[in-house]
Amino acid sequence: MVLQSSVKNCLQLSCLLRTPKAGFRSTASGGLIIQSISNDVYQNLAVEDWIHDHMNLENQQVLFLWRNSPAVVIGRHQNPWQECNLRLMRQKNIKLARRRSGGGTVYHDLGNINLTFFTTRRKYERMENLKLVVKALKALRPQLDVHVTDRYDILLDRQYKISGTAAKLGRTAAYHHCTLLCNADKLVLSSVLKSPYKGLKSNATPSVPASVKNLFEEDPSLTCEMLLDAIAEEYATRHQTDPHITLINPTDETVLPGINNKTKELQTWEWVYGKTPKFSVSTCFNMVYKDSVVDVKVDMDVKHGRIEVCNIDLPEQWLPPALCSELVKSLTGSKLCPNETTTLATTLLRVCPQDNELRSRWNLLCESMIRLM
């Protein structure tokens, strides 16, 4: 597959855009294949939004190929506290992103391929897209046992999920995106997609767990680059178009006007966490202090990612009720976020009596609350 060095060198993209000054130009019909040079999850999701919002897809369909550095991507209507291990992700510096399509949570790294098929809403057909991927895989390695399920997943050996699906249907435009596991880190995948939260009740869309397998495990000679090329070839054949992959830079405003604002929006706390449907947490935990064990019960209602109602129940003789009330008062209205709770706890420490015993207990309670975030 021939890679063009820049979108600006490919002047054949003009009639696709409703935005005249943008740099995408094409006079060809059929299909267009583009690939991001970035591995940043927010930049690549922003490209999806940009194409959906700006491209005229009446005469030409688009395949967008992209790969991300380690990230967990949740569906538009999902709850990150329910879907993943946020604390572990922070430790491993794994990003969290919320996409604009529905569906379940997925783990991305450079061993995972992302494919986005853009069409008009009228031409949208996710089953045909997945069949195209399967046909490309079979052309590359005829011995692979891969097929599409009624749930729009692709299974390997009739039991292992190698691809999940999500979609966004706009008024006139639509896109269907799917993943393809080539050589992802399955150990990290399984650990970060497991929430440690207990007692969480939510109406958010839950993910459906599945056994997964890398194509590399089936055939170690396979690489992401080979898979991308095979899918691009099959897409070009299907749409009778040029098989060249056009590279794009998701930060280039001359080609994608307004793209950086879209990227910034996808990174905001208000989008990633604040769009979470309302949920509640009712949990208990133990605090070990010196030779004693204290039982603590916490109840919280969370709306837009902020604590709307908070109750902390623990023995009065262990910590004065006034101190506990101050913590509850401060937490109410704050983000369900360890950084914000740490700041609140540090501020409240100033009103804590100058008593080493009380301050030690106060710190222990605050640390335990932070671990809940």
N, C-alpha and C positions, 0 to 999 in steps of 0.2 A: 504494500500500500504506500503511495507517495504522499508525504506530508508537505503541505504548503507552509512556508515559514511565517506568513502573516495574513490576516484577513485583508489588510490593505493591499496586498498583492493580488487579491482575488476580487477583481472589479465586477464580477458577474452577479452581484447580489441585489440590485436596486429595487426591483418591483416587489420585493417581499415586505418592505417597510411602509408603515404609515407615517414614519418620521423622516422627512426628505433629507435632512442634513446628516443622518446617521451613515456610518461607513459600510454597512452590510449591503452588497449589491449583487443582483442576479438577474439574468435574462433567461435562465434555463427553467424548464418545468420538470416536474418529477420529484426528486428528493435532494436534499442538501445535508451533508454530513459535516458537523463541526465538533471540535474537541478543545476542551479548556487546557491551557498550559499551567493552570493553578491547581494546587492540592488543598486549597482552603475551602472548607465546607460552606461557609457563609457566602463567599464569592461565587461559588458554583450554584448554590441555590438562588442567588440573585440573578444569575444568567437565565435560569429557568423562568423566573418572574418576568425578566425583561423580554425574552422571546415571546412569552405568552401575551404580554401587554402591547408589544410593538410590531410584531411581524404579521404581515398579511399572508395567511396560510391557504388562501383559496386555490392558488395554482401550484403550490409547492409544499411538500411536507419536509420536516426537519428532524434529523436524528442528532441528539446532543450526547457526546461521550465525555465522561468525567470521572476522576478518582480523587479521593480525599485522604489526607493524613488522619490519624486516629480521631474518630468522632462518633457520638451516638446521635442519631437523628430520630426524633419522635414525630408522630402525625399531628396534624393541626389540632385535633380534639383530644389529645392525650395528656396524661398527668406524669411529669418526669419523676416525681417522688414514688409513684406507683410502678414505673417502668424500668428504672435503672438504679444503680448504686452510685449516687451522686458523690458521696464521700470518696469512694475508690477512684472515680473519674477525676476528682480534683487532685488526688495524690499522684495519678498517672498522667496528669495534664491532658486528659482527653476532653475535647470540646463537646458541648451539648448544643444541638440546634433543633429548632422546630420548623418543619417545612409547611407549605401552604396547602398541601394535599392531605387527604385522610390516611387511613391505613395504620399499620403497626410500627413498632420501634425496630430500628436496624442499627447494627454496628458497621462502621466504615473504617477501612484502613487501605493502604496502597495495594493490598492483595484482593481488594473488592472493586469490581467495575460497576459504574452506574450508567444506565442508558435511559434517555428521555426521548420519547416519540411525540412530536408535535403535529397536530392536524387541526382542521376545523372540527367543531363539535359534531357536525354531520358525518364526518369521515372517521370519527374515533372508533377504534376497534382493538381493544387490548389483547384479545385472544390471537388475532392475526400477528400482532407484534411479537408475542411470546413464541408462536410457531416459527416466526422468522429466526428468533434466537436459537431455537432447537435445531432448525435446519442448518444454521451456520455451524453449530457445534458438531452436528453429524457429518457435515462436509469436511470439517477439520479432523475429526476422529470418529469414523463410522462405527467403531465398536462401543461408543458411549451409549449407555442406556438412560436416555433422558426423555421426559415427556411433560406436557402441560396438564395440570389438574383443573377440575371445575372451579377451584378456588383461585385460579390464576397464579398458581405457584409452578415453578419448574422443579421436578424431582429427579434425583440421580439414583439409579438402582431401585426405583420404585418406593423409596422410603426416606431418602435424605434431601432436604430442601436446599437448593443452591440458588434460588431466586425468589424474592418476594415482590409484590406489586402494590402500587398506589397510584392515584390519579387525581387530576383537578379538571373539572368541566366548567368552563366559563360560558358566557353568553354566546359567543361565536367561536372561540378557540378552545382547545382542549389539549391536555398532555397526559401521557401515561408513562410513569417511570418505574424501573425495576432494577434490582441488584443482580450481580452474578459473582458468586464466590469462586475465586481462583485459588488464592493462597493466603487467605486472611488468618489472623492469629485467633484460633478458636478458643484458646484458653482465656484470652482477654475478653473475647466476645461473650463467652458464657458467664464470666464473672461480673462484667459491667451491666449485663442485661438481666440482673437478678436483684430486685429491690430488697433491702434489709428492713424496710418499714413494716411494723406490726400495727394492726388495728386501724388501717386506713380504709375509709369508705368513700367511694367516688363513683360518679356516673360517667366518667371519662371512658373513651374507647379503650378496652384492654387489648394487649397483644396476645396472640395465640402461640404458645411455645411450640417449637418443632426441632427435630433432630437435623443437624446440618452437616454438610461435608464439603470440603474443597475439591474442585476439579483436579487440582494438583495431586491430591491423594489418590485419585483414580489413574492419573497419567502424569508423572513428574516432569515430563517433557513440555507440558503446557505452560505458557506464560500469559500474563495479562495482555501484553502487546499482541501476541498471536490471536487471542480471543477478540480483541478490539478490531484487528484487521479482518478477521473472518466475518464478524458481524457487519462491519462496514461494507465488505464485498457483497454479502447477501442482500443488504439494504439497497445497495446500488443496482444490483440485478433486479430486485423486486420493482424498483421505481424507474428503471431504465435511465439511470443518471450517471454522472461522473463519479467514479469510486474514490476520488481524492478526498482526504480529510483536511478540512480547513482549520487551522489552529487559531484560537482567539485568546486574548488577554482580558480576563474579567474585570480589570481595573481601567481599561482604556476608554475614557469618556468620548474620544473622537469617533470611536466605533459604536459604543453603547452609551449614548447620552443618558445621564441620570443613574447609571449603574451603581456608583459608589454610595449614593443615598439609599438605594435598595439594600446594599450589603450592610450598611450601618444599622438599618432598621431591624434586620434579621439577627443582629448581635445584641440588641437591647434586652435588658432584664424584663422589661414590660412585655416583649414579644415571647421570649423563650420561656419565662416562668409565669408572667402575668396573664397569659392567655389560657392558663390551666382552668378547666371547669371547677366550680366550687366543690370542696371536699372536706372531710372531717378526719381527725386522728384521735383515737382513744387508746392509749397505751400505758403500760406499767414498766418500770425498771427499778433495779436495785442500786443503791449507792453504798459502797463499802467505806466506812470511815473508822479508822483505828480498829477496835475490836467489835464494832457493831455494824449491822446491815440495816439500812433504812429503805422501806418500800415507798415509792413515789408513783402517783397516778397523774397523768397529764391528759387533758381533753382540749382539743383545739378545733375551731372552725376556720377554714382558710378560703378566702375569696380573692380572685385575681392575684394569687400568690402571696397575699398579705393575711396576717393573723387577725381574724375578725372577732373571735371569742377565744379566751384562754383561761383555763383553770388548772392550778397545780395543787395537788392534795398530798401533804406530807405531815408527819407528826408535829404538833405545835411545840413540843418540848425540844425538838431537834433544831428548829429555826423559828424565830419569832414571826408570827403571822404578818406583822407590819412589813417585814423585809420581803416576805414571799409576795405580799400584795403589791409592793413596789415593782417587783420583777414582772408580775402579771400585767400591771398597768402599763409598763414600758413596752412589753411585747405586743400588746393589743394595738393593732394598726401598723405594726412593723412588717417588713418582708420576712418570709420564712427562709432566712438566709443566714448561714453561720457567721459571715463577716459583719452583718448588721447586728446580730445578737451579741457578738463579741464586743462590739463598740458600746452597745447598751449596757452590757454587764460591767464593762470597765468604768463607764460613767457612774453607774449605780454604786460601785464599790466605794465611791467618795462619801456616800451617806451611810455606809455600813459602820456600825460601832467599832471603835478602836479596840477590838477584842480579838486576839489571835484565834481563839477557838471559833468564834462566829464567822470571822473572815475566811477561815479554812473551809468551814461548812458552806458558806456562801459561794466560794469559788468552785467547790465540788458540784453544787447544784447548777451553777451557770455552765460549767463544762459539760454536764450531762444534758442540759437543754440544747447546747450548741451541737452535740452529737446527734440530736434528733432532726436537725435541719437538712 
